[in-house]
Amino acid sequence: MAALGCVVAVTLALRADDKKDDAKAAGKKEPAGKFDYIDIQAKANSKLKDDFHGTQFPGNNLGSLPTGEQTFADVKFKIGEKFLQLGSTNLQDMPDKLEGIEVNKKAAKLHFLHATGWFADDETVIGEYVVNWDDGTSVTIPIAYGKDVRDWWYGDDDPEPTQGKVAWKGENEGATSNMKKIRLYLTTWENAKPDKKIKSIDFTTSKETGCAPFCVAITAEEKKQ
C-alpha cells in the first residue's frame, strides 16, 4: 500500500508538471506577484482634466483616462486626480525633476504608466527614474524614446515602443483636431535586489530635447513566494 501511495503521488506530481509545461506552450502567463500601488499624488503637479503641453489645442488633456483601480496591460494601477509632469525645451515652465516619491517597501518589479509630449530620435534618453534604497544606494532606470515610450499623440500608422508596451488608448479634443489619438505606455523594471527596501523614487528629465516626460501611475509588484 505504501508503494502504491508513492506511485500515485509521483503520478500526480508529473501531471502537475505537464500542466505547467502545457500552459507555457500555450503562451499562458504565470500569475503575477501581489500588486501594491505607489501613491504619487503628493508629488504630482498636473491634473488629468486640465489641458497641458501648451494652450494652442483646447481639450488636450487626459480627462478620458479612467481613474481609480484599473488594469492596463495585465498590470494593476491606481489612477489619481493628478500626475507627474516634467519639463523640456518645449515646456520651460515645468520642473527638471520631482524627487522623493515615497515607496518604503520591497519590490521585485516596478511598473510605470507613462509617456512623453513631443518626440526625439529613437534611443535618445529623455529622462530617468532613480530608485533609492533605504541603505543609501541607488540605481538609475533610463527612459529612452522609441524604446520605452513615444509621443502620447499617435496616428494609426505610428510604431509602438520596441521594449515598452502600449497600455492604454484614448482620445481627446486637442488630438482629434489634428487627426491624432492618445496613448500611454507600460515600462516594467525588474529589481535585481528584491530583498532590499526601496525608500523612494526620483523622476528626472534630461531637458536637452523637446520631449517632456510624464508619469501617470507607478505600481510595485512583490516578490512571489
Summary of the structure (lengths in Angstrom):
residues: 225
radius of gyration: 20.8
end to end distance: 34.2
largest distance: 81.3
contacts: 699
relative contact order: 0.25
helix: 12%
strand: 42%
